[in-house]
Amino acid sequence: MELTLLGTGAPDGLPRPDCPCASCATAVGDEARAATAVLVDGALLLDLTPGPAFAAARAGRSIAGVRQVLLSHPHDGPAVEFPAGLPAPGRVPDGRELAVISGHRIRAVALDAPGTGYEVTAADGERLLYLPPGAAPAGLNNGPGHGSAPGVRYDMVLLDVIGRPDALARLRAAGAITATTDVIAVHVDHDVPPGRELHRQLAAAGARTVPDGTTLVVGDYHAVPDLPRRTLVLGGARSGKSVEAERRLESFPEVLYVATGGTRPGDADWAARVALHRERRPGSWRTAETTDLVPLLAAEGPPLLLDCLSLWLTDAMDSVGAWDDESWADGGKDALAVRVAELVAAVRATPRTVVLVSNEVGSGVVPATASGRRFRDELGRLNTAVAGECEHVLLVVAGQALALR
């Protein structure tokens, strides 16, 4: 099955007309996108983009052989340009199947938002899932008419990855998306980060996007992004490092969020910070409050988000009496080195996908106390050692993630 993406953008396109935002200002060349529309094997057209005949011609294709035009957007969605010569566009009722003369079988997938999703199966069995913007399948694995059928595996999925990362998580949890599924982000709107940041965020979710006019072959898995198994996210206070870390796992189900800060009775500000973090997390995530990280890293299980190493280090330094100069000199320093070495070794050997968060404190004011300088130095050493075991290292500054590795 061969797909040509006549457009990959949101209904209003990218850039949006007369919009001054940074994403629209930088949406030029390959980053400029018309409304999403997909030509399947020259015979099936999913949604309509402005000037579909010209869009097809620019991609070296023709829509003269189209036998079926299907719309996915809600009934009150964007206006569509309907060129002469195409079959009248229609919509398949949820759960119903349609056989096209070209040999494709199409099943309408029920969604959790207005609109219609389509599962397209080619004559040779290759399977594609196409979803409208802002939507995810409803009732996965609950039988006909209720999302994907039991046991379905998709070779390619086209969806709104940035707007609905939880849709990706649901499909992964149901086994509909596997390591060999090519996930393509479409319906790209101006709320995406400008420039190369979009592609970095998509790669972190195991997805990618392509320029308008690109032709893809379903079942060609060579370009599927490899997900880094270990990622360290560094940043200063209120830099956005925790948000960035959470974003990297929001498209995965059953994440275990490990909070190393514990509870602080009577500290209203700390309680508010903890509550804010909890509200941001997807409902499917579990939370563990512990500083005993080595057993978690050694065990099999879902991805871990460890937030954060600086609080883990505070607890470890407490346990060895590191704040007292005499205790530090009388074995405390060596004891902490053992704790750090055990943690670093666990990060190196972990079988799990792990995202670790830590503070970057080496660029600020030199602490006035010996204990403060000790903490700064030890955290710098810990960050350096953990970074050495991670495939991906990010520094977050003012909400912008800079890839260091």
C-alpha positions in Angstrom: 0.0 0.0 0.0 1.4 3.4 -1.1 0.4 6.7 0.5 0.9 10.2 -0.8 0.4 12.9 1.8 -1.1 15.8 -0.2 -1.1 17.8 3.0 0.0 17.2 6.6 -1.3 20.3 8.4 -4.3 21.3 10.5 -7.5 22.3 8.7 -6.4 25.9 8.5 -2.9 24.9 7.3 0.4 26.0 8.6 1.2 28.8 8.6 -2.2 30.1 9.4 -3.2 33.2 7.4 -2.3 36.5 9.1 -1.0 34.7 12.2 2.1 36.4 13.8 3.2 33.5 16.1 6.7 32.0 16.0 5.5 28.6 14.6 3.7 30.3 11.7 6.7 32.6 11.1 9.1 29.7 10.7 6.7 27.4 8.8 8.4 27.9 5.4 9.7 25.4 2.8 9.2 21.8 4.0 7.7 23.1 7.2 4.7 24.8 5.4 1.7 22.4 5.4 -1.6 22.3 3.7 -4.6 20.7 5.4 -4.1 16.9 5.8 -5.3 14.7 3.0 -4.0 11.2 2.1 -4.1 9.6 -1.3 -4.0 5.8 -1.0 -2.8 3.8 -4.0 -4.1 6.5 -6.3 -7.6 5.1 -5.7 -8.8 6.3 -2.2 -8.7 9.8 -0.9 -9.0 10.4 2.9 -10.0 14.1 3.5 -9.6 17.0 1.1 -6.9 19.6 1.0 -7.2 22.9 -0.9 -6.5 22.3 -4.6 -6.1 18.5 -4.3 -5.5 18.1 -8.1 -2.6 20.5 -8.0 -1.3 19.1 -4.7 -1.3 15.6 -6.3 0.4 16.9 -9.4 3.2 18.6 -7.4 3.8 15.2 -5.8 3.9 13.5 -9.2 0.6 11.8 -8.7 -2.9 12.1 -10.2 -6.3 12.0 -8.6 -8.0 10.9 -11.8 -8.1 7.3 -10.6 -9.8 8.0 -7.2 -12.8 5.8 -6.7 -13.7 6.8 -3.1 -13.4 10.0 -1.1 -14.0 9.8 2.6 -14.2 12.6 5.2 -13.0 12.2 8.8 -13.6 15.6 10.3 -16.8 16.3 12.3 -19.9 17.2 10.2 -19.5 20.8 11.3 -15.8 20.7 10.5 -13.9 22.8 8.0 -15.3 23.6 4.5 -13.9 21.4 1.8 -13.0 22.1 -1.8 -14.7 19.5 -4.0 -13.1 19.4 -7.5 -15.1 18.2 -10.5 -14.5 14.7 -11.5 -14.1 13.2 -8.1 -16.7 10.8 -6.6 -18.9 12.6 -4.1 -17.2 12.6 -0.6 -18.9 10.5 2.0 -18.5 9.0 5.5 -18.7 5.4 6.7 -20.8 4.9 9.9 -18.9 3.8 13.0 -18.2 0.1 12.9 -19.3 -0.4 9.3 -17.1 -1.7 6.6 -16.8 -0.6 3.0 -15.2 -2.5 0.1 -13.7 -0.3 -2.6 -13.4 -1.5 -6.2 -9.7 -1.0 -5.9 -9.5 -3.9 -3.4 -9.2 -1.9 -0.2 -11.4 -2.7 2.8 -12.3 0.3 5.0 -13.7 0.1 8.5 -14.9 3.2 10.4 -13.4 3.4 13.8 -15.4 4.9 16.7 -13.7 7.9 18.4 -13.8 9.6 21.7 -14.3 12.9 20.0 -16.5 14.1 17.0 -15.4 12.7 13.6 -14.6 9.4 12.0 -11.4 7.3 12.0 -10.6 4.9 9.2 -8.9 1.5 9.2 -7.7 0.7 5.7 -6.7 -2.8 4.8 -5.0 -3.5 1.4 -5.6 -6.7 -0.6 -2.3 -8.1 0.6 -3.2 -7.5 4.3 -1.2 -4.3 5.1 -3.2 -2.2 7.5 -3.3 1.6 8.0 -5.1 3.6 10.7 -6.0 7.2 10.0 -7.5 9.5 12.7 -8.9 13.1 12.4 -7.4 15.9 14.5 -8.0 15.9 18.3 -9.3 12.3 18.4 -8.4 8.9 19.8 -10.0 5.5 19.2 -12.8 4.7 21.7 -13.1 1.4 23.5 -10.0 -0.3 22.1 -10.2 -4.1 21.9 -13.9 -4.1 22.6 -15.1 -5.6 19.4 -16.8 -4.4 16.2 -17.9 -0.8 16.3 -15.9 0.1 19.4 -12.4 1.2 18.3 -9.8 -1.2 16.9 -10.8 -4.9 16.6 -9.2 -7.4 19.0 -5.8 -8.4 18.0 -5.4 -5.7 15.3 -1.8 -4.6 14.5 -1.2 -1.6 12.3 1.7 -1.2 9.9 1.2 2.5 9.8 -0.8 5.0 11.9 -1.5 8.7 10.9 -2.8 10.8 13.8 -2.5 14.0 15.7 0.5 13.1 17.8 1.2 16.5 19.3 -2.5 17.2 20.2 -3.4 13.7 21.4 -0.3 11.9 22.7 -2.6 9.8 24.8 -4.1 8.3 21.6 -0.7 6.9 20.9 -0.5 5.6 24.5 -3.9 3.8 24.2 -2.9 2.2 20.9 0.4 1.0 22.3 -1.4 -0.4 25.4 -3.8 -2.3 23.2 -0.9 -3.7 21.1 -2.3 -2.0 18.0 1.0 -0.1 17.7 4.2 -2.1 18.0 7.9 -1.4 17.6 7.6 -1.9 13.8 4.6 0.5 13.3 5.5 3.6 11.4 3.8 6.5 13.3 3.3 9.6 11.2 2.2 12.9 12.7 -0.4 14.8 10.7 -2.9 17.7 11.3 0.2 19.7 12.4 -1.0 23.1 13.7 0.6 26.3 14.9 0.6 25.2 18.5 3.6 23.0 17.8 7.1 24.2 18.7 8.8 26.0 15.8 11.6 24.6 13.7 13.5 21.4 14.6 12.0 21.1 18.0 8.9 19.6 16.5 10.9 16.7 15.0 12.8 16.2 18.3 9.5 15.9 20.2 8.0 13.5 17.7 11.1 11.3 17.7 10.9 11.1 21.5 7.4 9.7 21.1 8.5 7.2 18.4 6.9 9.2 15.6 7.9 11.4 12.7 6.4 13.9 10.3 7.2 14.3 6.6 6.8 17.2 4.1 3.7 17.6 2.1 3.8 15.6 -1.1 5.8 12.7 0.4 5.0 9.2 -0.7 5.3 6.5 1.8 5.1 2.7 1.5 3.2 0.9 4.2 5.3 -1.8 5.7 8.6 0.0 5.1 10.0 0.3 8.6 13.4 1.7 8.0 12.6 5.2 9.1 10.9 4.4 12.4 12.7 6.5 15.0 14.6 4.6 17.7 13.5 5.6 21.1 16.4 6.4 23.6 16.0 4.0 26.5 17.8 6.3 29.0 17.3 10.1 29.0 18.6 12.6 31.4 16.8 16.0 31.6 18.8 18.8 33.2 17.7 22.3 34.1 17.5 25.1 36.6 14.7 26.0 38.9 11.4 26.6 37.0 13.1 25.9 33.7 10.5 23.5 32.5 12.6 20.3 33.0 9.9 18.3 34.6 7.4 19.2 31.9 9.9 18.2 29.3 10.5 14.9 31.1 6.8 14.2 31.3 6.3 15.0 27.6 8.8 12.4 26.6 6.6 9.6 28.1 3.1 11.0 27.7 2.6 8.8 24.6 3.4 5.6 26.6 0.9 3.8 28.9 1.6 2.5 32.4 4.4 4.9 33.3 5.7 4.7 36.9 6.4 8.2 38.2 9.0 8.0 41.0 8.9 11.1 43.2 12.1 11.3 45.3 11.0 14.3 47.4 8.7 12.6 49.8 6.3 14.6 52.0 7.1 17.7 54.0 4.4 18.2 56.7 3.5 21.8 57.2 5.1 23.1 54.0 2.2 24.5 52.0 4.4 25.6 49.1 5.8 22.0 48.7 2.3 20.5 48.8 1.2 22.9 46.1 4.2 21.9 43.9 3.5 18.2 44.4 -0.2 18.8 43.6 0.7 20.6 40.3 2.9 17.8 39.2 0.1 15.2 39.9 -2.5 17.2 38.0 -0.2 17.3 34.9 0.3 13.5 34.8 -1.9 11.3 32.6 -4.5 9.3 34.7 -3.0 6.0 33.6 0.4 6.7 35.3 1.2 5.3 38.8 3.2 7.2 41.4 5.8 5.8 43.9 7.4 8.0 46.5 10.8 6.6 47.3 14.5 7.2 47.2 15.2 3.5 46.8 15.9 3.6 43.1 18.2 0.7 42.5 15.6 -2.0 42.9 13.2 -0.2 40.6 15.9 0.2 37.9 16.8 -3.4 38.2 13.3 -4.7 37.8 11.4 -5.4 34.6 8.4 -3.1 34.1 6.9 0.0 32.4 8.9 3.1 31.8 10.2 5.0 34.8 10.2 8.8 35.3 12.6 9.6 38.1 12.0 13.2 39.5 14.5 14.1 40.6 18.2 13.2 41.2 18.9 16.3 43.2 16.4 15.3 45.9 17.7 11.7 45.8 21.2 13.1 46.5 19.9 15.3 49.4 18.5 12.1 51.0 21.7 10.2 50.3 23.8 13.0 51.8 21.5 13.1 54.9 22.0 9.4 55.4 25.8 9.6 55.5 26.0 12.8 57.6 27.5 14.8 54.7 26.5 18.2 56.1 28.8 17.9 59.0 32.5 18.4 58.2 33.8 15.8 60.6 31.3 13.2 59.6 32.1 13.9 55.9 35.8 13.5 56.5 35.3 10.4 58.7 33.7 8.1 56.1 30.8 10.1 54.9 32.4 11.0 51.6 33.3 7.4 50.9 29.9 6.2 51.8 28.2 8.6 49.5 30.5 7.6 46.7 29.3 4.0 47.1 25.7 5.1 47.0 26.3 7.1 43.8 28.2 4.3 42.2 25.4 1.8 42.9 22.9 4.2 41.3 25.0 4.8 38.3 25.6 1.1 37.8 21.8 0.5 38.0 21.2 3.1 35.4 23.7 1.4 33.1 22.2 -2.0 33.6 18.5 -1.2 33.7 16.3 -3.1 31.2 13.6 -0.3 31.4 13.0 2.9 29.5 14.0 5.6 32.0 13.8 9.4 32.0 15.7 11.0 34.9 15.4 14.7 36.0 18.1 16.6 37.8 19.0 20.2 38.6 21.8 22.0 36.9 23.4 24.0 39.7 26.9 24.5 38.5 26.3 27.8 36.6 24.8 29.8 39.5 26.1 31.7 42.4 28.8 29.9 44.4 27.1 28.8 47.7 28.2 30.7 50.8 28.6 27.6 53.0 30.8 24.6 52.9 27.9 22.2 52.9 26.2 24.1 50.1 29.4 23.9 48.0 29.6 20.2 48.8 26.1 19.6 47.6 26.8 21.6 44.4 30.0 19.6 43.7 28.4 16.2 44.4 25.4 16.9 42.3 27.6 18.0 39.4 29.5 14.7 39.7 26.3 12.7 39.9 24.9 14.4 36.8 28.1 13.8 34.9 28.2 10.1 35.8 24.5 9.5 35.0 24.8 11.4 31.7 27.6 9.1 30.8 25.2 6.2 30.9 22.3 7.8 29.0 21.7 7.7 25.2 20.1 11.2 25.3 20.9 14.2 27.5 18.9 17.4 27.4 19.4 20.8 29.0 16.2 22.8 29.5 16.6 26.6 29.5 13.5 28.9 29.7 11.3 26.0 28.6 13.5 25.2 25.6 15.2 21.9 25.4 18.7 21.8 24.1 20.0 18.4 23.0 23.5 17.8 24.5 23.6 14.2 23.3 
